[in-house]
Amino acid sequence: MTDLKEKLEAVIKNLVPDGQPKNLYDPIRYILSLGGKRLRPILVLLGYNLAKDGYESVLRPAVSVELFHNFTLMHDDIMDEALLRRGQPTVHKKWNQTVAILSGDTMMVKAYELMLDTPEDRLAEALRKFNKCAVEVCEGQQFDMNFEEYETVTEAQYIEMIRLKTAALLGYSLEYGGILAGMGEPQLRKLNSVGEQAGIGFQLMDDLLDVYADKAKFGKQVGGDIASNKKTYLLLKALELANSSQKKVLKKWLSASDFDISEKVAAIKNIYEELGIFELTQAKIDAYYDGAFSLLDTLEGRKEGKEALKNFLRKLMKREK
């Protein structure tokens, strides 16, 4: 995977022109320079590799999904009033909201530009499916914001929200690789489902790591979701399973406006441990990844391509940040 990421980084580095106005293009270079897993373009390449050997010819279109992803991050940070992204100031904090909106919009246009490298006979299909995915990501973000106002959110509602907000783009990325390789519709549908199943597991792992990660490896505040009352799978499961005294403690902390963050995190984490929330969440993660692996086994494709994708998914399951 190191080789894939290095190839993608070289494309990304040379992507943004030294154009004017600088405060339109500098923020794009800035957010792309903050790093990240490059998970989505790697999935494009791995999807392509299921049917065809080599990936140099599809590096540019693969990067399109990374630009779209960073566009969503730039705009999400504005909506969330976030101050940090990957440990550094967010674009709207470093510049301002207007710059962040315009730079984000430019990234979206650049994503479409890169997708024009799709073979002509598959371009319409790729764009149609990408547009569907992009709308789903917006739907997921709106549901996530709506949940902040909801008194109760069900597990099913939460899973559907993360399917839209996070997993839909992972599913499309894998499917896009198949489109670039000329795969047929039945296989493409399976590829999309593999990506979505893994994507739900990926987001649930994010929820888990936010509470239980090693702070030195995590790269951001552990317990941030607890501090901000974010309705994660862990909190929803705790509210569902808590007895009356545990519910009372949870509701006290959730309604508190003035509190010590470390004290709140410790109190809620203690209830999670009493209820076995870590184990329940890990079992849910494993179930989604198992679903992805089972689907992958039914896919037609090059043996070495399937093994490379399986290895990548296994690493995602065991990540610590």
Steps between C-alpha positions, in 0.01 A plus 500: 500500500797733555576495128139587412493789745831640376374495140181678604690760703711585194184565297341704780814711549500613136125541474437858609639777279693798636213714381340823607341593727733328744241493776283279279768241421719513814224355724460206259871425515487546877221251575645244260841539667357406841522135402237240570471133416416555129258216562257588223743524206677185623164321483459622140837347412423177683164474325672547166762242595230235542458490123820648358868498588673835551340827600718784363241589236226561758689699765347833397137386501567317829604832657162650409334330798770637733429854379129449553565359849711802597237733355247344739743533791558869428128571497422268794756687711314825433165344597650343814695816587803272535831662590734213414534250216767231539653701781531822297274807465203445273487697175225735616698567820832559320336718231125562536165341415465666160841375390421149629170488310654617172807278531277204581283570196813514284609160631162357402542632145855360486363161607269498197790609280706199610207267440507602134799262469248214529477301172239668282274194480476488884504872579124556513457202732780617728359854523143383555605273787733764644219757503275255685777439753568874544134565579501214752802652676307828531196312632718329759650829614153653537377201701809529722421867568131420552593238760650774716146632548332159547438381854522138389669333204460129428783266413347447155486877439863537604622216278314647203653842570856366498422290194412819316759737648804270500439159345332612176821665377709196595255283308512727198881517511531123476231485232666781303815289481289224348345745253846616392598135448192424289319271746133411445204624703447190723862515612485877545198468731689251712807724509289790621349282773845380611608862537185602685521210747865576570418873518242449775752292691760772442278772650401283796872449564538880499231516769685238703843661459366838610446349845760224526794600279853555621519881516858501364392309189152647449611849400204682656321534831386163633143529625412790272171337400404458866590860579280630219205261564540352153245225444739219411422130493659466846280765661183375331569145614572618855173695514317192372652256752547719808305431817319783677799615706736485201248694289485765771879544492506510119224760481666712768818523294320540169303797634794664682612830350792566736726202563854372519562310174724232651247438779213467252696265274602283795142479636342403168785265411443327835138432404613371161725253680221391735278429198766331286465766229854445370432132435159568344645762267792278403259218420299737279817610320603139444155415364518772233854408397400131491217600267748681276733198489212262424388715208857531378528121488211490251661752266662395178849641466873448499612293799783742582260795473255346745780419744634856483154640579450252784836596651409868482166440673671292769732793575201734530344264754811516719584870470580702811432849365 
